[in-house]
Amino acid sequence: MSDSYTDKELVQRVQQGDKKSFDLLVLKYQNRIIKLVSRYVREPSDAMDVAQEAFLKAYRALPNFRGDSAFYTWLYRIAINTAKNHLVSLSRRPAEAHLENSDGEQMDVEELQKDIATPENLLLADEIKHTILDAMRKLPEDLRVAITLREVDGLTYEEIAEAMDCPIGTVRSRIFRAREAVDLKLKPLLQH
């Protein structure tokens, strides 16, 4: 099978029952997906498992993939959601009985957190968070995806351009417009 197939062609082949075409997609993107997942899941073996789970989810969902976005953008979202779900499941596990910090170090951290965590600061932080999330939700999808890939997921402009299948200049413009829209919503909160 030729390496020159586009993602769209490979997806169509998988949707027609060609499982080997999905293997080509996995080979093409496995390193990027593992690297992406590793930003969330620090344990390398867990990151590998989460990446594999993301590919399995993508394979199962591929018959419903309509091609509204680039395949990598779609796969990227699946991988991010799988990594976040993994972190949520970890947080539900009982805490470890042993602590790595000594009691004295733990007290210092707790004191610092008390100083920062005043009711006013917590309320403002919560308002800022909700304002940003609301502003992001209201952005057109192309702006929302670009700013999320940059600010939340830490991708470079080049990686975003590839994921969104558009020129870097378009990515820069989308991110600029998204930041402007979010800043406009935040301005009243930050002027107090």
Secondary structure by P-SEA (a helix, b strand, c coil): ccccccaaaaaaaaaaccaaaaaaaaaacaaaaaaaaaaccccaaaaaaaaaaaaaaaaaacccccccccaaaaaaaaaaaaaaaaaaaaaaccccccccccaaaaaaaaaaaaaaccaaaaaaaaaaaaaaaaaaaaccaaaaaaaaacccccccaaaaaaaacccaaaaaaaaaaaaaaaaaaacccccc
